Amino acid sequence: MFIDKVKIFVKAGNGGNGCVSFHREKYVSHGGPDGGDGGKGGNIVLRIDKGSNTLFAYKNRRKFVASNGADGMNGKMHGANAEDIILMIPEGTVVRDAETGKIIKDMSDCEDYILCKGGRGGWGNRHFATPTRQIPRFAKAGTQGEEREVILELKMLADVGLVGLPSAGKSSLLAAISAARPKIAAYHFTTLTPNLGVVNMAGNQGFVCADIPGLIEGASDGAGLGLDFLRHIDRCRMLIHVVDISGYESVDPIGDMETISAELEKYSPELANRPRIIAANKYDIHDPDLVDLDEFEKYIDEKGYELVYISAATGENVDTLVHLVSERLRFLPPLTIYEKEIVEEEAYDPKDKSVTIRNVNGVYEVEADWLYKFMGTINFADRESLMYFQKVLRDNGVIDALEKAGCGEGKTVSIYDFEFDFIE
């Protein structure tokens, strides 16, 4: 089954917590802290699968959660790092943020991409020993792994796109110029999914050609099949517009061309203005009483297109078309690679320590991005960690802000579900 667009939820693993431990050994009375660090959470990694051309693997499974890192242990033993989850996707897949629709990454190269980073492991108590604090009884918790909902959208990598009405001969042409073997039959909508074919030529002048389901009038309003797959020729450097010139399927090739041009324009004006070569197909059975070639050629000249009469069935002038396309591609820009549109959230910026305080039924709720991230590093079950947390609140103006908001002795303060009584 061909699936070219899916929405999935991904979450990297959390980092393991640091360990609070002290060295215990016979005849060693003051071994000191030896708590190990927590392990790193697993990443969510995207990797290109060269042999794939569908997102079918994500049809039934839409949630991917990596494992958490292991907690640190005594004896300075580091917790195990969690394994990454590798998501294999077809080359040319564009990854978008589900909420904003902005591009996160265009997977059109061969490098792995970390979509969600695993949380860092927390430090064990051995890191907090100082000359004045020789027995630190606290450690840091691991940080949370990133999570997000994304849309995977396949946009095939092809140099040339074949467009035209159903039964114009696009699939026949693809089969004639490449090793691709699309389904070919004498009825409309034989092609239900896009097909790719590699056209091999001497001197490394080959190219990749994409055949999409035929467009019909009203496709931009949901009619037919082709519009759903036009994203697969978004990247194409040029178009081959296949037109049935025989007169048996249609007696108005000019009208057929205008229908396709109108639907392309509605979908993307930029795509409609790509360089275009007209492949007038079925020339071997052309009936001059039904189609006036002089009128057709005059129309082509007015539009500024190049024209090649071909027969995909017999192979007539097919090589001429292929060589013309290869020659024109030499002077066109490379395949489109979409730039990243979304700016990754920066790590905690100590310059921005503003907080928002709301009085909700007598409870003072405190919110701040930097505070939320900082709380992920605190072990609230440990007394010294709590003391450190309180010190950070006071040093960064949170306590002063609470007092200005009217919070006083005995009032309840809530910071992301962590509640305590305010003491002046």
Order of alpha helices (4+ residues) and beta strands (2+ residues): beta-beta-beta-beta-beta-beta-beta-beta-beta-alpha-beta-beta-beta-alpha-alpha-beta-alpha-beta-alpha-beta-beta-alpha-alpha-alpha-beta-beta
